[in-house]
C-alpha cells in the first residue's frame, strides 16, 4: 500500500464510483481511436473537478482548497489503439497564450494548445490524478510508477534506468471509479496491454500557484 507522503502515489478506491455515468456522458462525444485527447471547455465536468467536487477533493487534500485543474487528457486504450510509453516524467504545462518568461521553455503546440516546460520547482508543487472509468488489471496496461522518484528532481534520460532500479516499480491496478493520485514529476511508464480491452483514464493536473510574468493557466 503506497502513500502520497512516502511514495508520491496513492489510490483512492471508489472515489468517483457514483459519478461515473456523469463523467462518461460528458466524454461520450470524443473519438476512441486516438492515444490521448487533450480536453478543454467541457463544462459538464466543472462541478466534479472543483476542489469541493468528488475529483477535485482528492487534489485538495494535498494542495488545499484553492487548487484548480490546469490540464486534462483522456486516454482511451482499446484493442485497436494499444500503445506503450517508455519511462519518463511529465514536464510541461498548458497556458492561455505564449509569453517569454525566464525559466519557461521550450514551447510546443499539442492538440492546438500552448505547452511549455516550466521550472521544475513549479512541477514539484503540482499533483496529477488519474480517474479510472474502466477497471485496469495487470494484463490491461496499468500505469507503472517508480515510488519516490519525484524526489530526484529533473532526471536526465540517461539516468532514468538507474533511478527506476533504485526506486523499484509498482503497477497501479484499479477498479472503475478509483482515483490514483501522483506527484506530477514521478517517473512512470505504460506497456502495451497483454490482453487488451477498453481502458479509459481521465488524467488531470492540479496546481494551486499562480504563474509569473503574465502567464495564465489555460485550465480545464
C-alpha positions, 0 to 999 in steps of 0.5 A, spaced: 500 500 500 503 506 497 502 513 500 502 520 497 507 522 503 512 516 502 511 514 495 508 520 491 502 515 489 496 513 492 489 510 490 483 512 492 478 506 491 471 508 489 472 515 489 468 517 483 464 510 483 457 514 483 459 519 478 461 515 473 455 515 468 456 523 469 463 523 467 462 518 461 456 522 458 460 528 458 466 524 454 461 520 450 462 525 444 470 524 443 473 519 438 476 512 441 481 511 436 486 516 438 492 515 444 490 521 448 485 527 447 487 533 450 480 536 453 478 543 454 471 547 455 467 541 457 463 544 462 459 538 464 465 536 468 466 543 472 462 541 478 466 534 479 473 537 478 472 543 483 476 542 489 469 541 493 467 536 487 468 528 488 475 529 483 477 535 485 477 533 493 482 528 492 487 534 489 485 538 495 487 534 500 494 535 498 494 542 495 488 545 499 482 548 497 484 553 492 487 548 487 484 548 480 485 543 474 490 546 469 490 540 464 486 534 462 487 528 457 483 522 456 486 516 454 482 511 451 486 504 450 482 499 446 484 493 442 485 497 436 489 503 439 494 499 444 500 503 445 506 503 450 510 509 453 517 508 455 519 511 462 519 518 463 516 524 467 511 529 465 514 536 464 510 541 461 504 545 462 498 548 458 497 556 458 492 561 455 497 564 450 505 564 449 509 569 453 517 569 454 518 568 461 525 566 464 525 559 466 519 557 461 521 553 455 521 550 450 514 551 447 510 546 443 503 546 440 499 539 442 492 538 440 492 546 438 494 548 445 500 552 448 505 547 452 511 549 455 516 546 460 516 550 466 521 550 472 521 544 475 520 547 482 513 549 479 512 541 477 514 539 484 508 543 487 503 540 482 499 533 483 496 529 477 490 524 478 488 519 474 480 517 474 479 510 472 472 509 468 474 502 466 477 497 471 485 496 469 488 489 471 495 487 470 494 484 463 490 491 461 496 496 461 496 499 468 500 505 469 507 503 472 510 508 477 517 508 480 515 510 488 519 516 490 522 518 484 519 525 484 524 526 489 530 526 484 528 532 481 529 533 473 532 526 471 536 526 465 534 520 460 540 517 461 539 516 468 532 514 468 534 506 468 538 507 474 533 511 478 527 506 476 532 500 479 533 504 485 526 506 486 523 499 484 516 499 480 509 498 482 503 497 477 497 501 479 491 496 478 484 499 479 477 498 479 472 503 475 471 509 479 478 509 483 482 515 483 490 514 483 493 520 485 501 522 483 506 527 484 506 530 477 514 529 476 514 521 478 517 517 473 512 512 470 511 508 464 505 504 460 506 497 456 502 495 451 496 491 454 497 483 454 490 482 453 487 488 451 480 491 452 477 498 453 481 502 458 479 509 459 483 514 464 481 521 465 488 524 467 488 531 470 493 536 473 492 540 479 496 546 481 494 551 486 500 557 484 499 562 480 504 563 474 509 569 473 510 574 468 503 574 465 502 567 464 495 564 465 493 557 466 489 555 460 485 550 465 480 545 464 
